[in-house]
Structures are given as structure tokens and as C-alpha cells.
Amino acid sequence: MVESPDVTLELAAREDAPLLANLLELYAHDLSGTFGLDIGADGRFGYKTLPLYWSEPERKFPFFIRSATGVVGFALVTRGSPVTDDPDDFDVAEFFVLRRHRRSEVGRCAAELLWDRFAVRWIVRVSEGNRGGCEFWRRVIPAYSRGRYSHSTRPGATHPWRVFSFDSRNRGASA
């Protein structure tokens, strides 16, 4: 388990939805070139399924990533993944760290805190067009899982997807 006084993971409450929606705009902007995302008539990218994170609390988990400077990102997690048949797999649906805090171990600490929070089989999907994201997950997942993970490639509309899976229950087991 990662112990870091500088990074915490906090479950977002319904009243935090506006803050999370603002962070999702930054996230969508970062990925707009990779996925060809355009803003709507209101000048926002939007995230249509965000309300589900509070209407389906047994299946959807919104988290803020905080550091000493305040909120520095978020993670959206779902029970059930679009790439597996097991309804109990946990899926990292979205993961975002503000540019200023990237390459500072904030993302790694937050990911490990997330995985340690739920002892389950995890699925992490990342578009191969998201080079920074691919590099991050290719480094963090093998280290966290102590090499006990699998990965595959799936077709995608814009780019292929890299899909990682591992079980956080096995982390403490001997190799």
C-alpha cells in the first residue's frame, strides 16, 4: 500500500459534481486531439454519464485526487467493465492528473491508493493514441502488480485500445 502524506483519494459527493464536471472539461480538452472531440453549442465537451456516478453508487465511484495544493485530478471507477463478462471486475473508466502534477508521482500514488482501496480484479483501458497515458500505465501497472498482470489489444474507433488486467488481492502474495 502506498503511504503518502501528499496524495489522497477522496470519494466525491453529489454536491461535488460541478467541480468534477470542470475537471472533466480539462481532461476532454487534453484528449480532444487524440479522439477528435469537439465542444457543444454551450462551449463545453460535457460528460453525459456523470450523473450516474451518484444515481448508481453501488456500481460507479467518483474520486478526487488531492495533494498538498488541493484537488489535482480525478478517477472514475465502475464495477463491471465493457471488455469483460465479469460484473464484479472494477474498471478505471477515466483517470486524470493536472499537467502541472504529472511526472511527480501523484498519478502513481493515486492509482495505487485506488487499487488498494478495493481488493478486486482491475481492468485499465487506454487508447494507444494517448501516448502519455500508455507510458504511464505500462510503467505503473507492472510495478504495482509485481509483474502479475496481463495485457491485450482491442480494436477501437480511432485507435486500438491497450487493456491491462490484474488482481489487487494478489499484491501481498509472494512471487
C-alpha positions as CSV (number, residue, x, y, z in Angstrom):
1,M,0.0,0.0,0.0
2,V,1.2,3.5,-0.8
3,E,1.6,5.7,2.1
4,S,1.8,9.3,1.0
5,P,1.0,12.4,3.1
6,D,0.9,14.4,-0.1
7,V,-1.6,12.4,-2.1
8,T,-5.1,11.3,-1.0
9,L,-8.1,9.8,-2.7
10,E,-11.4,11.2,-1.7
11,L,-14.8,9.9,-2.8
12,A,-16.7,12.8,-4.5
13,A,-20.1,13.6,-3.1
14,R,-23.1,14.7,-5.2
15,E,-22.5,18.3,-4.3
16,D,-19.0,18.0,-5.8
17,A,-20.5,17.3,-9.3
18,P,-19.7,20.8,-10.6
19,L,-16.1,20.6,-9.6
20,L,-15.8,17.1,-11.2
21,A,-17.5,18.4,-14.3
22,N,-15.0,21.2,-14.6
23,L,-12.1,18.8,-14.3
24,L,-13.7,16.6,-16.9
25,E,-13.6,19.6,-19.3
26,L,-9.8,19.8,-18.8
27,Y,-9.5,16.1,-19.4
28,A,-11.6,16.2,-22.5
29,H,-9.5,19.1,-23.8
30,D,-6.3,17.2,-23.3
31,L,-7.7,14.3,-25.3
32,S,-9.6,16.3,-27.9
33,G,-6.8,16.0,-30.5
34,T,-6.4,12.2,-29.9
35,F,-10.1,11.5,-30.2
36,G,-11.4,14.3,-32.4
37,L,-13.6,15.7,-29.7
38,D,-15.5,18.9,-30.3
39,I,-17.2,21.2,-27.9
40,G,-21.0,21.5,-28.0
41,A,-23.1,24.7,-28.6
42,D,-22.6,25.6,-25.0
43,G,-18.8,25.7,-25.4
44,R,-18.3,22.5,-23.3
45,F,-17.3,19.0,-24.1
46,G,-19.6,17.6,-21.5
47,Y,-19.7,14.1,-19.9
48,K,-23.2,12.7,-20.3
49,T,-22.8,9.8,-17.8
50,L,-21.5,11.9,-14.9
51,P,-24.9,11.9,-13.1
52,L,-24.8,8.1,-13.0
53,Y,-21.9,8.3,-10.5
54,W,-24.4,9.4,-7.9
55,S,-27.5,7.5,-9.1
56,E,-25.7,4.1,-9.2
57,P,-23.4,4.3,-6.1
58,E,-23.0,0.6,-5.9
59,R,-21.6,0.5,-9.4
60,K,-19.9,3.8,-10.0
61,F,-17.3,5.5,-7.9
62,P,-16.1,9.1,-8.5
63,F,-12.9,10.1,-6.7
64,F,-10.9,13.3,-6.4
65,I,-7.1,13.1,-6.3
66,R,-5.8,15.6,-3.8
67,S,-2.3,16.7,-2.9
68,A,-1.0,19.4,-0.6
69,T,-2.0,22.0,-3.2
70,G,-5.7,20.8,-3.3
71,V,-7.5,18.9,-6.0
72,V,-5.1,17.8,-8.7
73,G,-7.2,15.2,-10.6
74,F,-9.8,12.5,-10.5
75,A,-10.5,8.9,-11.1
76,L,-13.8,7.4,-12.3
77,V,-14.3,3.8,-11.5
78,T,-17.0,1.4,-12.5
79,R,-18.0,-2.1,-11.2
80,G,-18.2,-4.0,-14.4
81,S,-16.1,-3.3,-17.5
82,P,-17.1,-3.1,-21.1
83,V,-14.3,-5.5,-22.0
84,T,-15.0,-8.4,-19.6
85,D,-18.0,-10.6,-18.8
86,D,-17.4,-10.5,-15.1
87,P,-19.8,-7.9,-13.5
88,D,-17.5,-7.7,-10.5
89,D,-14.4,-6.6,-12.3
90,F,-13.5,-3.0,-11.5
91,D,-12.7,-0.7,-14.4
92,V,-10.7,2.5,-14.4
93,A,-13.1,4.4,-16.7
94,E,-11.3,7.7,-16.5
95,F,-8.1,8.9,-14.8
96,F,-6.7,12.4,-14.9
97,V,-4.0,14.4,-13.3
98,L,-3.5,18.1,-14.0
99,R,-0.5,18.7,-16.2
100,R,1.4,20.6,-13.5
101,H,1.4,17.4,-11.3
102,R,2.3,14.8,-13.9
103,R,5.6,13.1,-13.6
104,S,5.7,13.9,-9.9
105,E,4.5,10.5,-8.6
106,V,1.0,12.0,-7.9
107,G,-0.6,9.7,-10.5
108,R,1.2,6.6,-9.4
109,C,0.3,7.2,-5.7
110,A,-3.3,7.9,-6.6
111,A,-3.6,4.8,-8.8
112,E,-2.1,2.6,-6.0
113,L,-4.4,4.1,-3.4
114,L,-7.3,3.4,-5.7
115,W,-6.3,-0.2,-6.3
116,D,-5.5,-0.8,-2.6
117,R,-9.0,0.6,-1.7
118,F,-10.8,-2.3,-3.5
119,A,-9.3,-5.8,-3.4
120,V,-10.7,-6.9,-6.8
121,R,-9.7,-7.8,-10.3
122,W,-9.0,-4.5,-12.1
123,I,-9.2,-3.5,-15.8
124,V,-7.4,-0.5,-17.1
125,R,-8.1,0.5,-20.7
126,V,-6.1,3.1,-22.5
127,S,-6.2,4.3,-26.1
128,E,-2.9,3.7,-27.9
129,G,-3.4,7.2,-29.3
130,N,-2.9,8.5,-25.7
131,R,0.8,8.1,-25.7
132,G,1.3,9.7,-22.3
133,G,-1.4,7.5,-20.7
134,C,0.0,4.4,-22.3
135,E,3.5,5.2,-21.0
136,F,2.1,5.8,-17.5
137,W,0.1,2.6,-17.3
138,R,2.9,0.5,-18.8
139,R,5.1,1.7,-16.0
140,V,2.7,1.7,-13.1
141,I,0.7,-1.5,-13.5
142,P,3.7,-3.9,-13.7
143,A,5.3,-2.3,-10.7
144,Y,2.1,-2.3,-8.6
145,S,1.2,-5.9,-9.6
146,R,4.8,-7.1,-9.2
147,G,4.6,-8.4,-12.8
148,R,1.3,-10.3,-12.3
149,Y,-0.8,-8.7,-14.9
150,S,-2.0,-9.4,-18.4
151,H,-2.5,-7.1,-21.3
152,S,-4.1,-7.3,-24.7
153,T,-5.1,-5.0,-27.6
154,R,-8.6,-4.4,-28.7
155,P,-9.8,-2.6,-31.8
156,G,-11.1,1.0,-31.3
157,A,-12.9,3.5,-33.4
158,T,-10.0,6.0,-33.5
159,H,-7.0,3.9,-32.2
160,P,-6.6,0.4,-30.8
161,W,-7.0,0.0,-27.0
162,R,-4.5,-1.5,-24.7
163,V,-6.3,-3.4,-21.9
164,F,-4.5,-4.3,-18.7
165,S,-5.9,-6.7,-16.1
166,F,-4.6,-7.6,-12.7
167,D,-5.9,-8.6,-9.2
168,S,-5.1,-6.3,-6.3
169,R,-5.9,-9.1,-3.9
170,N,-2.6,-10.8,-5.1
171,R,-0.4,-7.9,-4.4
172,G,0.7,-9.1,-1.0
173,A,1.3,-12.7,-2.1
174,S,4.8,-14.0,-2.7
175,A,6.0,-14.3,-6.2
